[in-house]
Amino acid sequence: MSLPAEVLAEERLARAAWSFLTEPGDLVAGAVRRGLGARGGLAWASRALAAPEVPGAALDELAGALGHLDVAAVRRALARWGRRAAELDPRPALELLEGLGGSLVVPGDPGWAAGLDELADAAPPCLWVRGVLDGAALEARSVALVGSRAATSYGERVAAELGAGLAESGFVVVSGGAFGIDAAAHRGVLALGGRTLVLLAGGVDRAYPAAHARLFEAVRAEGGALVSEVPLGWAPMRNRFLLRNRLIAAVSRGAVVVEAALRSGALSTARHAAALLRPVGAVPGPVTSMASAGCHALLRDGVAQCVTSSAEVAELVGSLGEDALAPAPFLGGDELDPISRRVLDAVPLRRGATSESILRTAGLAEGEGRGALGLLELAGLVLRTGERWVRAGL
């Protein structure tokens, strides 16, 4: 393998070359970059691939950098990489990306989401981007909304409502741009003029599905971005979809599955998020609907919390104190102390009554009864109009 000196000399070019050399999530490639750096690792791979057999000195060098080395795994990785060794000058593709108004984002750039680093050796070497990728915004306020391609009208409606509500609350919504739940979430965000991020399994120069080309243009027009870890021109193959899901989880502060069957790929996003210690939510559906069986499994297994509104999603993944829901008023009264229970029972359902009348009906002295009325008012169970009290919520 012969590499242009410029590629080995510049960090950005070296990372772009790595994205040509390996498939997404290649753990050996990640370990090599961790031990030797992107440029040093690429130079090491170039020397190792140039030899008829992997030289022992190359293995010793890598072992010295990593401390532990699975030699068999390294040999298998080099055999994989050797099939692409002649295609490692990324400069033509980067020129094409620039012509499309895109950019390459690498660790340390403002667009790089810090959550990607939590993927460790499975982190991508770089991201190919069209649009505006804001790493700080993703770190501060973002959520992944994912779900089935074969969504029901119920699921699409909920996804759109969640997307719109989260956009209104200042969240960047991340999804995969697919049919069904993904598209509904993106459209919900765009309806409120919010920012949304599309993580693609193929190159950012090709809309997939092709029917979403206009949707993707609208994403960019509203300040969002199309993002991929694979170079321009690469096809969205099945394994790349599954590996892409780890990025959706990593760049977001939490993930919500809106609707998913038991074998839906969206469940892998939820499990990636849980493994990264992100909060996970799931929207329940009808118990008879197979389209929601995956969501119900996440809830049953304790992987996800039940969410039914954008406010609940914001509370799940947002900032402590800032996004907490106000306590819901207690409506049943079963947990009230005996005095408050007697006072509440004495408050008329529709026609108001004075406190004296209420306390007389309850059979309570003024001192103990007036305090209970005040607590019931704070709990939202009774309302005061002038000198009269009435039950609330009726």
Secondary structure, DSSP 8 states (H G I E B T S, - for coil): ----HHHHH-HHHHHHHHHHHS-TT-HHHHHHHHHHHHHHHHHHHHHHHHSSS--HHHHHHHHHHHS---HHHHHHHHHHHHTTTT----HHHHHHHHHTTEEEE-TTSTT--GGGGGGGGGS-S-EEEEE---HHHHHHSEEEEE--SS--HHHHHHHHHHHHHHHHTT-EEEE---TTHHHHHHHHHHHTT--EEEE-SS-TTS-SSGGGHHHHHHHHHTT-EEEESS-TT----HHHHHHHHHHHHHHSS-EEE-S--TT-THHHHHHHHHHTT--EEE----TT-GGGHHHHHHHHTTSSEE--SHHHHHHHHS-TTTS--------S-TTS-HHHHHHHHHS-SSS-EEHHHHHHHHT--HHHHHHHHHHHHHTTSEEEETTEEEES--
